[in-house]
C-alpha cells in the first residue's frame, strides 16, 4: 500500500473518531431539516442531502424533512401562462395557483421519498393536511389578502411521532388546512420552524444559498460559527442582519425561544453540509443558541 493511500485512510478514520461524541450526544434526538434552494434543483447536491439525511437516521438520529419547491412552482405557473406575483416575499396564491402549488409540492415530496427509499431507509411523504398536522389561519400582508397563503397556528405532531416511532423518515410538504378546510400554501421556513417547535427538536437546520450569518455579508471570512440570541438581536437592531436573512433569523430566534436546542443556517450548495456541520468540531455554518446553553469545547462565545 502506498504511503499516500495510508494517509488518506487515516484521515478518514480520524474523521469518524471526531464524529463519535456527536453521534453519542444526538442519538435518538429529533432533527428537522428544511430543504430548499439550490440544493433542491441541483441533482448532485440533492443526492448529497438525501445521503446525509439517510446517514443521520442510520446512526440513530430521528430526522424530519420539511421541503420547499418555490422555483418549481414558479416554472409550472409560467408554463400555464400565469404571472407569478410576490408581496413581501410571499406568493400571491389564487385558487388556480394553489392547485398548481399543491400538485408540484406533492410531486417533489414523493420524489424525495423515492430517493430515500433507494438508499434502504424507510420514508413516508405527507403534507400538513394529513392528520391535521399543520392547521393555519389565512395570512395577510399589511391587511392585504394574498389568497390561499397560510400562517401556521397549530401543529399536531401525532402523525409525525407515529412515523418516527415506526422507523420512518417523515417528509413534509408545506401545505396546511384552514378552518374552512381549504388548502393553504405555507412558507417552508415557517412550516419547518413550527414543526421543530412543536416536537421540541434538538436541531433545526436551514439549507440556504448563503454560508451562514456573516458580520460582513460580502466577506465570507467573517462567518459567525456560533450566534447567541442576544447577539442576534443586537445585529437585527443595528441593521447588520437585514434583507432576506432577517425573517430567517427571526424564525431561528423564535424556534430557540420555544424549545429547539440549536438552529443551524447552512450553505446547501456545499456537498454533505449537514454532516460537516453536525459531526465536525469546526462546522461550516452558523449555529444559533440560547445564551444559557453550554457551548461545545470548540466554540467561542460571540
Residue frames as qw, qx, qy, qz and C-alpha x, y, z in Angstrom:
[[0.000, 0.886, 0.464, 0.000, 0.00, 0.00, 0.00],
 [0.382, 0.541, -0.026, 0.749, 1.27, 3.45, -0.95],
 [0.274, -0.200, -0.485, 0.806, 2.04, 5.94, 1.85],
 [0.231, -0.051, -0.101, -0.966, -0.44, 8.45, 0.43],
 [0.582, -0.284, -0.635, -0.420, -3.17, 5.78, 0.43],
 [0.531, -0.315, -0.673, 0.407, -2.48, 5.03, 4.09],
 [0.097, -0.091, -0.242, 0.961, -2.57, 8.74, 4.94],
 [0.411, -0.177, -0.345, -0.825, -5.97, 9.08, 3.29],
 [0.631, -0.326, -0.698, -0.095, -7.28, 6.08, 5.22],
 [0.411, -0.245, -0.551, 0.684, -6.01, 7.57, 8.49],
 [0.120, -0.046, 0.000, -0.992, -7.68, 10.90, 7.70],
 [0.570, -0.274, -0.518, -0.576, -10.99, 9.08, 7.16],
 [0.612, -0.302, -0.686, 0.251, -10.52, 7.17, 10.41],
 [0.226, -0.115, -0.368, 0.895, -9.81, 10.42, 12.28],
 [0.328, -0.178, -0.234, -0.898, -12.97, 11.97, 10.85],
 [0.658, -0.336, -0.621, -0.262, -15.02, 9.04, 12.14],
 [0.520, -0.250, -0.588, 0.567, -13.41, 9.31, 15.57],
 [0.017, 0.034, -0.123, 0.992, -14.16, 13.05, 15.65],
 [0.483, -0.260, -0.401, -0.734, -17.81, 12.27, 14.93],
 [0.462, -0.193, -0.852, 0.153, -18.21, 9.75, 17.78],
 [0.078, -0.263, -0.588, 0.761, -19.14, 12.15, 20.63],
 [0.361, 0.140, -0.128, -0.913, -21.65, 13.90, 18.38],
 [0.545, -0.077, -0.740, -0.388, -23.24, 10.61, 17.33],
 [0.342, -0.234, -0.811, 0.413, -23.49, 9.67, 21.00],
 [0.039, 0.253, 0.374, -0.891, -24.99, 13.00, 22.10],
 [0.440, 0.194, -0.204, -0.853, -27.52, 13.18, 19.27],
 [0.154, -0.068, -0.975, -0.143, -28.65, 9.55, 19.44],
 [0.079, -0.547, -0.830, 0.071, -32.45, 9.29, 19.39],
 [0.010, -0.531, -0.204, 0.822, -32.78, 13.08, 19.07],
 [0.467, 0.716, 0.517, 0.033, -35.21, 14.70, 16.64],
 [0.276, -0.366, 0.302, 0.836, -33.70, 16.83, 13.88],
 [0.490, 0.750, 0.405, -0.182, -35.72, 18.94, 11.44],
 [0.405, -0.170, 0.462, 0.770, -34.12, 19.72, 8.08],
 [0.425, 0.764, 0.224, -0.430, -35.64, 22.49, 5.97],
 [0.548, -0.049, 0.628, 0.550, -34.69, 21.56, 2.43],
 [0.427, 0.840, 0.319, -0.103, -34.91, 24.02, -0.46],
 [0.033, -0.859, 0.321, 0.397, -32.96, 26.50, -2.58],
 [0.407, 0.631, -0.602, -0.270, -30.16, 25.45, -4.92],
 [0.229, -0.270, 0.926, -0.129, -29.72, 22.12, -3.12],
 [0.629, 0.317, 0.606, -0.371, -33.15, 21.15, -4.42],
 [0.659, 0.694, 0.019, -0.291, -32.58, 21.92, -8.11],
 [0.254, 0.663, -0.700, -0.076, -29.02, 20.59, -8.49],
 [0.931, -0.043, -0.298, -0.206, -29.09, 16.79, -8.80],
 [0.606, 0.253, -0.592, 0.468, -25.62, 16.30, -7.28],
 [0.106, -0.312, 0.472, -0.818, -26.50, 18.43, -4.27],
 [0.768, -0.204, -0.061, -0.605, -29.87, 16.75, -3.96],
 [0.875, 0.040, -0.479, 0.056, -28.19, 13.35, -3.78],
 [0.348, 0.301, -0.572, 0.679, -25.74, 14.69, -1.19],
 [0.401, -0.314, 0.290, -0.810, -28.54, 15.99, 1.05],
 [0.883, -0.125, -0.199, -0.406, -30.54, 12.77, 0.82],
 [0.762, 0.141, -0.558, 0.296, -27.47, 10.70, 1.69],
 [0.078, 0.340, -0.511, 0.786, -26.76, 12.98, 4.67],
 [0.626, -0.264, 0.144, -0.719, -30.31, 12.62, 5.98],
 [0.916, -0.007, -0.370, -0.156, -30.22, 8.84, 5.49],
 [0.569, 0.233, -0.602, 0.509, -26.95, 8.66, 7.42],
 [0.250, -0.364, 0.389, -0.808, -28.39, 10.74, 10.26],
 [0.844, -0.176, -0.052, -0.504, -31.15, 8.14, 10.50],
 [0.888, 0.127, -0.435, 0.078, -28.77, 5.18, 10.34],
 [0.399, 0.272, -0.591, 0.646, -26.55, 6.50, 13.17],
 [0.296, -0.388, -0.777, 0.397, -29.52, 6.80, 15.50],
 [0.095, 0.201, 0.155, -0.963, -30.99, 10.26, 14.98],
 [0.302, 0.570, 0.757, -0.105, -34.61, 10.97, 14.04],
 [0.095, -0.164, 0.280, 0.941, -34.60, 13.29, 11.02],
 [0.360, 0.696, 0.588, -0.200, -37.68, 15.02, 9.62],
 [0.289, 0.051, 0.402, 0.867, -37.56, 16.81, 6.26],
 [0.266, 0.784, 0.415, -0.379, -39.72, 19.86, 5.57],
 [0.481, 0.048, 0.493, 0.724, -39.22, 20.86, 1.94],
 [0.253, 0.610, 0.043, -0.750, -39.99, 23.78, -0.30],
 [0.529, 0.297, 0.706, 0.366, -40.41, 23.90, -4.05],
 [0.144, 0.784, 0.183, -0.575, -40.87, 27.55, -4.91],
 [0.026, 0.507, -0.559, -0.656, -38.75, 27.57, -8.06],
 [0.100, 0.131, 0.943, 0.291, -40.52, 24.52, -9.44],
 [0.178, 0.673, 0.642, -0.321, -43.91, 26.07, -8.65],
 [0.113, 0.723, -0.113, -0.672, -42.92, 29.26, -10.49],
 [0.068, -0.242, 0.794, 0.553, -41.86, 27.19, -13.50],
 [0.107, 0.374, 0.912, 0.134, -45.22, 25.45, -13.76],
 [0.131, 0.752, 0.404, -0.504, -47.17, 28.66, -13.20],
 [0.068, 0.604, -0.382, -0.696, -45.29, 30.23, -16.09],
 [0.115, -0.030, 0.908, 0.401, -45.92, 27.17, -18.27],
 [0.132, 0.593, 0.794, -0.023, -49.69, 27.59, -17.93],
 [0.199, 0.567, 0.320, 0.732, -49.36, 31.25, -18.86],
 [0.406, -0.861, -0.306, -0.013, -49.93, 32.80, -15.45],
 [0.251, 0.710, -0.323, 0.572, -47.84, 35.56, -13.95],
 [0.666, -0.329, -0.530, 0.410, -46.05, 34.91, -10.65],
 [0.075, -0.773, 0.037, -0.629, -46.59, 37.76, -8.21],
 [0.603, -0.238, -0.574, 0.500, -44.97, 38.21, -4.80],
 [0.218, -0.842, -0.018, -0.494, -45.74, 40.65, -2.00],
 [0.357, -0.728, 0.506, -0.293, -43.03, 40.98, 0.66],
 [0.014, 0.416, -0.909, -0.015, -41.58, 37.63, -0.43],
 [0.477, 0.166, 0.804, -0.313, -44.89, 35.75, -0.29],
 [0.024, 0.099, 0.774, 0.624, -46.51, 34.31, -3.41],
 [0.526, 0.152, 0.143, -0.825, -49.95, 35.68, -4.17],
 [0.051, -0.023, 0.992, 0.110, -51.95, 32.46, -4.40],
 [0.630, 0.074, -0.051, -0.771, -55.34, 32.35, -6.06],
 [0.869, -0.029, 0.392, -0.301, -57.30, 29.09, -6.39],
 [0.857, 0.498, -0.136, 0.013, -55.60, 28.05, -9.63],
 [0.244, 0.701, -0.587, 0.324, -52.13, 28.86, -8.27],
 [0.558, -0.411, 0.602, -0.396, -52.90, 26.86, -5.13],
 [0.951, 0.180, 0.180, -0.178, -53.87, 23.87, -7.25],
 [0.673, 0.622, -0.347, 0.197, -50.59, 24.10, -9.17],
 [0.084, -0.672, 0.609, -0.414, -48.57, 24.56, -5.96],
 [0.761, -0.257, 0.494, -0.334, -50.13, 21.51, -4.33],
 [0.930, 0.365, -0.007, -0.035, -49.56, 19.39, -7.43],
 [0.483, 0.686, -0.449, 0.307, -45.89, 20.44, -7.64],
 [0.287, -0.597, 0.607, -0.440, -45.18, 20.07, -3.92],
 [0.892, -0.102, 0.359, -0.255, -46.71, 16.59, -3.84],
 [0.849, 0.492, -0.161, 0.105, -44.59, 15.62, -6.85],
 [0.198, 0.701, -0.551, 0.409, -41.45, 16.93, -5.14],
 [0.612, -0.452, 0.481, -0.436, -42.46, 15.17, -1.93],
 [0.967, 0.052, 0.219, -0.117, -42.81, 11.73, -3.49],
 [0.672, 0.628, -0.319, 0.228, -39.57, 12.21, -5.43],
 [0.091, -0.666, 0.602, -0.431, -37.70, 12.76, -2.16],
 [0.814, -0.230, 0.425, -0.322, -39.31, 9.67, -0.64],
 [0.925, 0.376, -0.055, -0.004, -38.25, 7.65, -3.66],
 [0.433, 0.682, -0.479, 0.342, -34.61, 8.76, -3.30],
 [0.389, -0.545, 0.595, -0.446, -34.54, 7.97, 0.41],
 [0.920, -0.023, 0.296, -0.255, -36.07, 4.54, -0.09],
 [0.778, 0.556, -0.282, 0.077, -33.47, 3.83, -2.79],
 [0.155, 0.629, -0.640, 0.414, -30.82, 4.09, -0.05],
 [0.555, -0.129, -0.812, 0.128, -32.54, 1.41, 2.00],
 [0.027, -0.119, -0.556, 0.823, -34.12, 3.79, 4.52],
 [0.011, 0.606, 0.790, 0.092, -37.88, 3.95, 5.10],
 [0.001, -0.134, -0.066, 0.989, -39.65, 7.25, 4.41],
 [0.137, 0.646, 0.751, 0.014, -43.24, 8.47, 4.19],
 [0.110, 0.152, 0.174, 0.967, -44.31, 11.62, 2.38],
 [0.055, -0.699, -0.686, 0.194, -47.14, 13.68, 3.83],
 [0.086, 0.555, 0.094, 0.822, -48.44, 17.21, 3.59],
 [0.041, -0.085, 0.545, -0.833, -49.53, 19.31, 6.53],
 [0.638, -0.124, -0.192, -0.735, -53.11, 18.38, 5.62],
 [0.704, -0.040, -0.708, -0.048, -52.57, 14.75, 6.62],
 [0.569, -0.364, -0.637, 0.371, -53.71, 14.03, 10.14],
 [0.183, -0.950, -0.199, -0.155, -54.33, 17.74, 10.66],
 [0.752, -0.132, -0.138, 0.630, -50.57, 18.17, 11.06],
 [0.234, -0.067, -0.004, 0.970, -50.47, 21.85, 10.07],
 [0.030, 0.786, 0.617, -0.017, -53.51, 24.00, 10.86],
 [0.346, 0.062, 0.108, 0.930, -53.41, 27.53, 9.57],
 [0.159, 0.779, 0.356, -0.491, -55.04, 30.93, 9.56],
 [0.553, 0.724, 0.238, 0.338, -55.21, 32.94, 6.37],
 [0.534, -0.358, 0.007, 0.766, -52.07, 35.08, 6.20],
 [0.270, 0.919, 0.258, 0.127, -52.37, 38.74, 5.24],
 [0.584, 0.028, -0.017, 0.811, -49.65, 41.26, 4.44],
 [0.038, -0.101, -0.126, 0.986, -50.34, 44.67, 5.95],
 [0.460, 0.365, 0.467, -0.661, -54.01, 43.83, 5.89],
 [0.496, 0.444, -0.434, -0.607, -53.90, 42.80, 2.22],
 [0.884, 0.053, 0.420, -0.197, -55.46, 39.48, 1.22],
 [0.125, 0.590, -0.704, -0.375, -52.90, 37.45, -0.78],
 [0.742, 0.143, -0.509, -0.411, -55.09, 34.42, -1.33],
 [0.949, -0.253, -0.159, -0.104, -54.53, 30.87, -0.13],
 [0.429, 0.475, -0.565, 0.520, -51.42, 31.56, 1.95],
 [0.736, -0.557, -0.373, -0.096, -51.38, 30.12, 5.44],
 [0.021, -0.646, 0.534, -0.546, -49.90, 31.17, 8.76],
 [0.590, -0.111, -0.792, 0.111, -49.35, 28.12, 11.00],
 [0.429, -0.583, 0.175, -0.667, -51.39, 28.41, 14.17],
 [0.771, -0.348, 0.449, -0.288, -51.20, 24.82, 15.41],
 [0.414, 0.419, -0.795, -0.147, -49.11, 21.71, 14.82],
 [0.903, -0.219, 0.202, -0.310, -50.49, 18.28, 15.59],
 [0.101, 0.636, -0.762, -0.067, -47.36, 16.14, 15.95],
 [0.799, -0.103, 0.517, -0.289, -49.20, 12.85, 16.41],
 [0.885, 0.462, 0.037, -0.035, -48.65, 11.62, 12.85],
 [0.332, 0.769, -0.506, 0.207, -45.01, 12.75, 12.85],
 [0.386, -0.509, 0.701, -0.319, -44.34, 10.89, 16.11],
 [0.899, 0.102, 0.359, -0.228, -46.12, 7.78, 14.83],
 [0.763, 0.613, -0.194, 0.067, -43.89, 7.72, 11.76],
 [0.098, 0.720, -0.618, 0.301, -40.73, 8.29, 13.80],
 [0.622, -0.345, 0.610, -0.349, -41.70, 5.57, 16.30],
 [0.906, 0.228, 0.346, -0.087, -42.14, 3.14, 13.40],
 [0.624, -0.302, 0.470, 0.547, -38.71, 3.87, 11.94],
 [0.488, 0.670, 0.422, 0.369, -39.77, 6.13, 9.06],
 [0.254, -0.185, 0.022, 0.949, -38.36, 9.49, 7.99],
 [0.262, 0.779, 0.524, -0.226, -41.32, 11.90, 7.65],
 [0.291, 0.049, 0.362, 0.884, -41.06, 14.10, 4.54],
 [0.087, 0.695, 0.579, -0.417, -43.46, 17.02, 4.88],
 [0.235, 0.448, 0.412, 0.757, -44.82, 19.30, 2.15],
 [0.075, -0.220, -0.386, 0.893, -45.74, 22.78, 3.45],
 [0.340, -0.332, -0.492, -0.729, -49.47, 22.71, 2.77],
 [0.042, 0.091, 0.758, -0.644, -51.93, 23.24, 5.60],
 [0.147, -0.573, -0.758, -0.275, -55.66, 23.21, 6.27],
 [0.117, -0.272, 0.156, -0.942, -57.63, 26.29, 7.24],
 [0.328, 0.162, 0.689, -0.625, -60.72, 26.40, 9.43],
 [0.646, 0.417, -0.033, -0.638, -62.65, 26.37, 6.14],
 [0.805, -0.036, 0.585, 0.091, -60.90, 23.07, 5.24],
 [0.614, 0.784, -0.094, -0.001, -59.35, 24.67, 2.17],
 [0.845, -0.014, 0.002, 0.534, -55.70, 24.03, 1.25],
 [0.036, -0.993, 0.098, 0.051, -53.22, 26.80, 2.04],
 [0.733, 0.435, -0.259, 0.455, -49.64, 27.24, 0.85],
 [0.577, -0.803, 0.015, 0.148, -47.18, 27.82, 3.72],
 [0.234, 0.828, -0.493, 0.125, -43.73, 29.36, 3.58],
 [0.878, 0.039, -0.461, 0.123, -41.43, 26.35, 4.04],
 [0.279, 0.339, -0.547, 0.713, -39.21, 28.16, 6.59],
 [0.481, -0.328, 0.244, -0.776, -42.29, 28.93, 8.69],
 [0.913, -0.097, -0.245, -0.312, -43.51, 25.33, 8.42],
 [0.714, 0.198, -0.561, 0.370, -40.13, 23.91, 9.46],
 [0.021, 0.345, -0.496, 0.797, -39.93, 26.23, 12.49],
 [0.681, -0.266, 0.070, -0.678, -43.47, 25.35, 13.56],
 [0.923, -0.007, -0.378, -0.073, -42.75, 21.61, 13.32],
 [0.538, 0.278, -0.567, 0.559, -39.42, 21.94, 15.18],
 [0.243, -0.370, 0.380, -0.812, -41.03, 23.96, 17.99],
 [0.806, -0.208, -0.089, -0.548, -43.90, 21.52, 18.35],
 [0.951, -0.028, -0.305, 0.051, -41.76, 18.39, 18.66],
 [0.471, -0.829, 0.295, 0.063, -39.01, 20.14, 20.71],
 [0.870, 0.422, -0.134, 0.219, -36.36, 19.20, 18.17],
 [0.706, -0.459, 0.091, 0.532, -32.73, 19.01, 19.20],
 [0.269, -0.310, 0.382, 0.828, -31.74, 20.72, 15.97],
 [0.527, 0.753, 0.359, -0.165, -33.34, 22.66, 13.14],
 [0.451, -0.281, 0.462, 0.710, -31.20, 23.07, 10.03],
 [0.481, 0.790, 0.149, -0.349, -31.92, 25.51, 7.21],
 [0.634, 0.027, 0.495, 0.594, -30.23, 24.66, 3.92],
 [0.189, 0.889, 0.145, -0.391, -29.81, 28.03, 2.23],
 [0.706, 0.590, 0.094, 0.381, -27.89, 29.70, -0.59],
 [0.015, 0.874, -0.327, 0.360, -25.57, 31.56, 1.81],
 [0.485, 0.301, -0.729, 0.378, -22.67, 30.42, 4.01],
 [0.447, -0.503, -0.641, 0.370, -24.46, 31.40, 7.21],
 [0.133, -0.974, -0.185, 0.009, -24.52, 34.67, 9.15],
 [0.653, 0.199, -0.069, 0.728, -21.53, 36.91, 8.40],
 [0.244, -0.656, -0.229, 0.676, -20.58, 40.12, 10.17],
 [0.187, 0.561, -0.314, -0.743, -19.92, 41.45, 6.68],
 [0.813, 0.337, 0.417, -0.226, -22.17, 39.67, 4.14],
 [0.610, 0.753, -0.233, -0.085, -19.68, 40.49, 1.35],
 [0.147, 0.628, -0.739, 0.193, -16.80, 38.81, 3.21],
 [0.874, -0.135, -0.427, -0.189, -17.13, 35.05, 3.75],
 [0.529, 0.190, -0.625, 0.541, -14.21, 35.09, 6.20],
 [0.205, -0.280, 0.388, -0.854, -16.43, 36.95, 8.72],
 [0.658, -0.267, -0.619, -0.336, -18.74, 33.92, 9.12],
 [0.399, -0.455, 0.508, -0.613, -20.05, 33.64, 12.69],
 [0.367, 0.063, -0.927, -0.044, -19.88, 30.00, 13.80],
 [0.293, -0.478, -0.786, 0.262, -21.97, 30.43, 16.95],
 [0.100, -0.397, -0.093, -0.907, -24.51, 33.19, 17.44],
 [0.076, -0.311, -0.785, 0.531, -26.29, 33.75, 20.75],
 [0.043, 0.756, 0.640, 0.132, -29.80, 35.17, 20.93],
 [0.224, -0.832, -0.127, 0.491, -28.57, 38.42, 22.49],
 [0.286, -0.375, 0.479, 0.741, -26.03, 38.93, 19.72],
 [0.205, 0.390, 0.770, 0.462, -28.61, 38.09, 17.05],
 [0.043, -0.864, -0.489, 0.109, -30.99, 40.70, 18.46],
 [0.280, -0.705, 0.136, 0.638, -28.16, 43.26, 18.52],
 [0.286, -0.105, 0.648, 0.698, -27.35, 42.58, 14.87],
 [0.119, 0.641, 0.711, 0.262, -31.01, 42.98, 13.91],
 [0.158, -0.889, -0.283, 0.324, -31.27, 46.29, 15.79],
 [0.294, -0.611, 0.322, 0.661, -28.04, 47.60, 14.25],
 [0.631, 0.662, -0.072, -0.398, -29.11, 46.58, 10.75],
 [0.108, -0.510, 0.823, 0.227, -26.23, 44.11, 10.31],
 [0.246, 0.214, 0.940, 0.100, -28.88, 41.45, 9.69],
 [0.395, 0.470, 0.099, -0.783, -31.31, 42.64, 7.04],
 [0.437, 0.330, -0.598, -0.586, -32.94, 41.75, 3.74],
 [0.799, -0.008, -0.497, -0.339, -33.77, 38.10, 3.09],
 [0.467, 0.102, -0.773, 0.418, -31.78, 36.95, 6.11],
 [0.238, -0.264, 0.372, -0.858, -33.94, 38.96, 8.54],
 [0.799, -0.168, -0.047, -0.575, -37.10, 36.80, 8.51],
 [0.818, 0.113, -0.558, 0.084, -34.96, 33.65, 8.65],
 [0.287, 0.233, -0.631, 0.682, -33.09, 34.86, 11.75],
 [0.475, -0.242, 0.241, -0.811, -36.36, 35.89, 13.40],
 [0.892, -0.054, -0.312, -0.323, -37.67, 32.36, 12.75],
 [0.649, 0.195, -0.629, 0.381, -34.47, 30.95, 14.28],
 [0.046, -0.288, 0.503, -0.814, -34.81, 33.11, 17.39],
 [0.707, -0.181, 0.028, -0.683, -38.44, 32.08, 17.78],
 [0.870, 0.047, -0.484, -0.082, -37.53, 28.39, 17.44],
 [0.458, 0.202, -0.648, 0.574, -34.78, 28.58, 20.10],
 [0.265, -0.246, 0.361, -0.860, -37.09, 30.53, 22.43],
 [0.802, -0.074, 0.025, -0.592, -39.64, 27.74, 22.07],
 [0.849, -0.287, 0.419, -0.143, -37.56, 24.72, 22.97],
 [0.867, 0.455, -0.104, 0.175, -35.38, 23.94, 19.93],
 [0.729, -0.530, 0.074, 0.427, -31.86, 23.44, 21.29],
 [0.304, -0.449, 0.402, 0.738, -29.96, 24.68, 18.23],
 [0.621, 0.722, 0.260, -0.155, -30.77, 26.18, 14.87],
 [0.541, -0.278, 0.488, 0.626, -28.24, 25.89, 12.05],
 [0.505, 0.802, 0.017, -0.320, -28.03, 28.05, 8.93],
 [0.642, -0.247, 0.605, 0.401, -26.01, 26.16, 6.34],
 [0.298, 0.554, -0.447, -0.636, -24.89, 26.60, 2.76],
 [0.833, 0.173, 0.484, -0.207, -26.86, 23.90, 0.96],
 [0.633, 0.720, -0.255, -0.128, -24.66, 24.41, -2.10],
 [0.012, 0.608, -0.785, 0.118, -21.84, 22.56, -0.31],
 [0.756, -0.001, -0.626, -0.192, -21.88, 18.79, -0.55],
 [0.675, -0.273, -0.634, 0.259, -22.57, 16.97, 2.74],
 [0.031, -0.562, 0.204, -0.801, -23.14, 20.24, 4.57],
 [0.743, -0.529, -0.080, -0.402, -25.28, 18.52, 7.23],
 [0.923, -0.153, -0.222, 0.274, -22.58, 16.01, 8.14],
 [0.499, 0.357, -0.224, 0.758, -19.87, 18.67, 8.19],
 [0.250, -0.591, 0.110, -0.759, -21.93, 20.89, 10.49],
 [0.811, -0.456, -0.056, -0.362, -23.25, 18.22, 12.85],
 [0.972, -0.192, -0.020, 0.131, -20.29, 15.88, 13.16],
 [0.664, 0.307, -0.179, 0.658, -17.14, 18.00, 12.98],
 [0.428, -0.528, -0.354, 0.643, -15.66, 20.35, 15.56],
 [0.160, -0.160, 0.173, 0.959, -15.28, 23.30, 13.21],
 [0.369, 0.661, 0.594, -0.274, -18.60, 23.06, 11.38],
 [0.366, 0.189, 0.467, 0.782, -19.33, 25.07, 8.24],
 [0.101, -0.679, -0.459, -0.564, -22.32, 27.30, 9.04],
 [0.137, -0.394, 0.346, -0.841, -23.86, 29.35, 11.84],
 [0.423, -0.382, -0.815, 0.105, -25.38, 27.74, 14.91],
 [0.254, -0.527, 0.054, -0.809, -27.87, 29.87, 16.85],
 [0.515, -0.230, -0.774, 0.288, -28.20, 29.02, 20.53],
 [0.433, -0.846, -0.256, -0.178, -29.82, 30.30, 23.69],
 [0.091, 0.788, -0.423, 0.438, -27.48, 32.40, 25.82],
 [0.633, -0.520, 0.469, -0.330, -27.75, 29.91, 28.68],
 [0.982, 0.175, -0.056, -0.037, -26.82, 26.88, 26.61],
 [0.624, -0.557, 0.443, 0.323, -23.45, 25.27, 27.19],
 [0.473, 0.738, -0.387, -0.286, -21.07, 25.74, 24.30],
 [0.977, 0.103, -0.047, 0.181, -19.17, 22.84, 22.81],
 [0.676, -0.501, 0.133, 0.524, -15.45, 22.86, 23.53],
 [0.525, 0.163, 0.381, 0.743, -14.52, 24.20, 20.08],
 [0.074, 0.804, 0.441, 0.392, -16.94, 27.11, 20.20],
 [0.310, -0.032, -0.244, 0.918, -16.25, 30.68, 21.20],
 [0.037, 0.724, 0.569, -0.388, -18.83, 32.98, 22.74],
 [0.341, 0.571, 0.363, 0.653, -19.90, 35.62, 20.22]]
